[in-house]
Amino acid sequence: MTTPPTPSPASPRSVGGLKPPPLGLGCAALGNLYAPVSEADAAATLAAAWDLGLSYFDTAPYYGHGLSERRLGDFLRSGAAPGAMVSTKVGRGLAPVTHGAPPDHGFVDPAPFAPYFDYSRDGVLRQVEASLARLGLERLDIVFVHDIGALTHGADHSAVFAQALDGALPALAELKAQGVVGAIGIGVNEVAVCLETLAAADLDVLLIAGRHTLLDQSAAAELLPLCVARGVGVIVGGPFNSGILSGGEHYDYAAPPPDVAARVRRLRAVCAEHGVALTAAALHFPPRHPAVAGVIAGARGAAEVAANAAHMASPPPEALWTALRSAGLIADGEGAA
């Protein structure tokens, strides 16, 4: 197969001149996030994604401390996915661990490296070079500056943000001018730092995880309209809020608080009244906003990829979005095509 099918009826919007498919594969799980994934299952997951039209793969050095990029690179080097769209991230270098186990960042049996923050120009150039080697690529479609913001850096946010503005983003702009990178942006979990960055820099794309979902629409009030006005494409990651909207046990990387668990039960009940799986509604909700160019969802097996692709290929009835608004589960205007 040389050209994958498209699993969604929607036309993809542009991201820095690129056309992502409406549904792509987030590869954090292939770095053994929360649970191990075998080499065979990782390869089967990637192959299923490509065959089902999920031809955009998002990864990062942080995911499994290089394991996710290496596994995706093995797949790409096999020649099974010519023309695949690939994004990765910068902001963390990887230092070899020669004694003892790698630090625990939620990845089970990661590669023997310890991640460390480095948003400097030289650090980012080294990170891109290392990612290209792990991925077996000569260029990257998108590179995101990863995890800037107070949620990650706390009291160090101002210093880290300044380094990203002065170092990481100019370095990526250089690589874009050289043709090594197609589009540049930030990949974060916080709306505030997206607004802060857009006030200070020109970006092609934002990857915002978990902030425009059925459980959290905090990006909709200010950020998404600003992206439309600025012509900045938006990729929504974490459409299941770390799994709880697809039957998992995590909400934003932790156990769900009682109010969130109750809201999930209400969402599931309204979806069931309309014959729609909650997972399907979670996938279809983000791209209904005109700012959103695509969604990336994680999977740790071919069956999960197939289920997500099937859900994406069958849009819920419009009555579902009306019912969710009436129930106060999505804001007025949200869910409107």
N, C-alpha and C positions, 0 to 999 in steps of 0.2 A: 504494500500500500504506500502511495506517495503523497496523497492528499486526504486528510481526515475529513469525515463528515462533520456537520455542525449540529449539535444536539438541541439547539434552542430555536424557536421561531423568531426571536428578536434579532435585529441587525446590530452587530457590535459597533460601539462608538469608538472614536479615535482616542488613542493615548500617545501623545507626542508623535503623531503620524503613523502609529502602529494600530492594528486592528485585532485586539484580543478576541478570542471566542467568549461568548457570554459566561461560560463555566470553564474554569481552569483547575489545575490540581495544586493544592498547597502541600509542600513536601516535608513539613515539620515531622509528621508521623514517621516518615522514612528515615528520620534520624533517631528513631526509637523513643519518641516522646511518650512518656508514661509507661510504655510497655514495649518489649522487643518485637521487631519485625525481621523475619529471616531474609537472607539475601534473595532467596527464591520468591518470597512473597513481595518483596520490594520491586523486583524485576517484573513480576506479574501485574502489580498495581500500575506501574508506569506503562506497560504494554497495553493494558486495558484502557487506560486513560487515552492514549493515542488513538487506539482503534475506535473509541467511542466519541472522538471529536474534542476531547479535552486537551487541546494541543498547546496550551500555555502551562508552563511549569514554573512555580515560584519556590525558591529555596533560599538558604542563607548559610554562611559558615557556622553560625551558632547552632544550627539544628544537628544535634549529634556530634558537635565539635568537628565538623567536616564530613561526617558520615553521609548526611543527606546529599551534599554536593557530589561526593564521590560516587554514590549509588546512581544518581541521575546522570553523572558523567559516563559511567559504564554503559548505561542504556543508550545515551546519545552516541557514544563511540561505536556501538554495534551497528549503526546505520539504520536502526528501526524507525527513526522519527525525523526524516529530513525536513527541514523548515520549521521545526518546533520553535516556539517562542519561549524564551527563558529569561527569568529575572532572578537576581540574587541581591545581596545586601552588603554594606560596609559599615564599619564602626566597631567591629570586634576583630582583633587579631587572634591567632591560635598559636600558643606556645607548646612545644612538645613536653609531654610528661614522661620522664625517664624512670621515675621511681614511684611506686604506689599507684593508686587509682586516680583517674581524672576527677575533678570536682563534680559534685552532684548539682546539676541545674535542671533536673526533671527528665533527663535523657538516660535511658537504661543502656548500660554497656556502650557508651559512646566511644568514638575514636580517641586514641591516647593523646589528647591535647587539652590545654586549659585556655578557655577564652578570656580575653582581657579587652577593655575598652581602649580604642585609639581612633579618634576622629581627625587626626592631623593629615595634612596633605600627603606626606611621605608614607604614613601608615596606610592610608586609603589606597595609594598606588600599589603598595605591596600586597594589600588584601585582594585587590582586583586581579593582580597577576597570579596570586595563589588560587583564587576561585577559577580563573580561566584554566589553570592546570588541572584542578580537580574535575572540572566539567568537560575538559577536552575540547574547549571552544577557542576561537580566535576573537570573538566579539560577543557582547551581551546585549540583548534587546533592551532591558531595563536594569538599572542599578538604583536601589533605594538606600538612603542613609537610615540605618536601623536603630530603633529604640532610643531616639533622643526624647527628652521630656522629663518632667518632674516625677512621674510615676516610676521611672526606672532609676533616675539619678538623684532624686531628693534634693538635698541642700547643694549638691554639685551641679544642679541643672544649668545655672547661668554660665558657669565656666565651660561645661560641656557644649552647651548651645553655641557659645561664641567660637569654640574650636571647630564645630561642625560648619558654621557659617564661613569662617576664615580658611578652613582647611579642606574638609570633606567635599562640600559642594563645589568650590572652585576646581578641585582636583577632578571631580566627575565631569564638570563642564569642559575641562581640557580633553579628557578622554572622549567625550561626545564630539568635540571638534575634530579629533583625530579619527573618528569612525569606529573606535573600540567599543563605545557604548551608544545605544540608540536613543534612549530617553532616561532622564534622571528625576528622582523625587525622594520622598521620605516614606519609610514604612514604620508605622507607630500604632499605638493603642489609645492615643489621647487626642481629643479634638483641640484642646488649647494649644498644643505645640504645632499643630497644623496651621492654625490661624497665625501664630507667632512667626512661623517660617514663611508663610505667604506674604506677610507684611514686610519681610526683609529680603526675599529672594524670589527669583523666577524659577518655577518648577514645571515639568511636563506632566507629572502624575503624582498622585498620592495613593499609598496603600494604607487604608485605615481599617484596623481589625476590631470587630466587635462593637463598633459605634454606630452602625446603621443596620440594625437587625430588628427582628420582631420583639426582642427584649430591651433594646437600647437604641433609641433614635436620636441620640444627642448630637449627631453630626448634621441633622436635617435643618435645624433652625438657622444657623449662620454659615457653617462650613460648606455644605453642598451648594447652596445658592452662589456663594463666592466662587466656587470652582467653575460653575456654569458661566459666570460673568467673566472670569479670567481665562477660560478655555483650558483649564487644568483637568485632565481625566482622572477619574477615581476608580480604583480597584477596591472592592470590599472583601476583606479577609475575615475569617472567623464568623461566617454567617450563622453558625450553630452556637456561638458564644462558648467555644471550647468543648462543645459536644452535647450540652444539655438539651438543645433543640432537635437533636437527632437521636435521643435515647441514651446519651452518655451521662456520666456522673459529675462532670466538671462544669463550672460556670466561671469564665474568665480565669482559668487555670487553678481554681480552688473549688472547695465544696460549696454548693449553692446555699445562700441564706434562705430562711423560710419564705420570705415574701417573693423571692424569685421562683422558688419551687411552686408556690401557689399560682403565680402568673403563668408559668409553663402549663400547669394543669388547665387553666382557663383557656389558654391558646389552643391546647390540644382538643378541648371540648368543642370550641367553635369550629375548628377545622374539621372535626369528625362530623359535625352537623351538615357540613357541605361536601362530605366525601373526599376530603383532602388530607393527606398525611402531613403532620406538622413539619417533617423534614422538607417536603415539597414547598410548603408555604415559606419556610425559612430561606430556601434558595431563590424563590421567585420575588420575594419582597424587595431586596436591595436594588436590582436593576430596573425597577419601575421608576426610580428617580432619574431625571435626564442627565444628572452629573455622572452617573455610574456607568462605566464602560464594561465592567465584568465583575464576576465573583470568583473567588478561589476557595475551594473547600478541601479539607484534608481527607485522606483515606489511608487505611493500612492494609488493604486487600482489594483484589479485583472485584469481589462482590460488592463492596462499598462503592467503588467507582461506578459500577454498572447501575446500582440503585440511584446514585446521585444523577447520573446521566438520564435515566428514565424519568426521574422526577422533573428534571429541567425541561424535558421534551414535552411535558404535559402541563400547560399553564392552568392554574386554578380558575374557577369561574369568578367573574367580577363581583358576584354577590358575596364572596368570602371577604373581600376587602371592605365592603360596605358593612358587613356584620362585625368585623374586627374594629372598625372605627366606632360603630354604635356601642360596642361593648367597652369602649375606652382603652382598647389594647394597642391601637395605633393612633397617632395624632390625626386631627382633621387635616385632610390633604395628603396624608401619607397613604401609600398604596394606590394612588391615582396614577394611571399610566400616562 
